[in-house]
């Protein structure tokens, strides 16, 4: 599976000895990259500014990475449109070019294009067939997500065990661009 965020596996041996997983995890962030999108116990939520010490807290929750990634891109698309970040574009060649230009304007030049897998390449739009696309089962049909190859610039998903995850997107407006239908 292609990942939306940098993946980390947390050492939970100490937690297992105590017999419990943490409810929250703190992450260091650059305050100027706010807002931050973090996991809560049931969803993802926006944190408008870092706590003192340049920290944000994210809740540990039960989820699959794919479900969480879909939830994240939908939240980023809604917020990007509402706040006019310029990171959400129509599902067209011009939209894809604008998405790539958006990331390049923040000095991200090594990019990856993520889209839902297809059985036949001919089922993709002609403008998308000529490009290297990484399949990502969590991307909705007729959506494309453009991200830096180095996902560290977007955010992090942490595995505490096979079922428990925590995540923070610390560069939602600049580190991710989305093209989709319905605009």
C-alpha positions, 0 to 999 in steps of 0.5 A: 500500500502507498502511504499518505504519511511517514510511517513509524512503529512505536516501541510498546514493550514498556507499555505492554509491561504496564498493561496499557497503551497511552491514550494520547501521544505528543508530537513536536511541530513547527508552529508556523505550519498550523493548523494541524490535523490529529487523530481523536478517539473517533475521528480526525480533528483540527488543532489551530495552534500548537501548545506551549513548547511547540507540541500537539497532542493526538489521541490513539485510536483503533483504525486501519491505515487506509481508513485513516488516510481516506478520512485525512484527505477528505478533511484536508479537501474540505478545509482546503476549499473552505479556507482557500488554500489552493490545494484542491482542484478539479479532476482534470489535467489542468487540475493535476497541473495546478496541484503539482504547481501548488506543491512546487511553490513550497519547494517540493519538487520530488512528488508522487501521484496517488490514485485508486488502483485500476484493473485496466490502465485504459480505465484511467483518464487519458491525461493520467495514463501517461504519468507514473501513478502509485496505486493507493486503495484508500484514495476514492475513485476519481480523486488523486492525491499529490504529495512529496515523495518524502512523507516526513513533510506531510505528517506521521502515522504511528503504529502502537500495535496492529490495531492502534494508531495515532497520527498528525498531519503537520503540513496539510495546506502546503504538503498535500494537494488533491484533485477530485470530481464534484468541484 
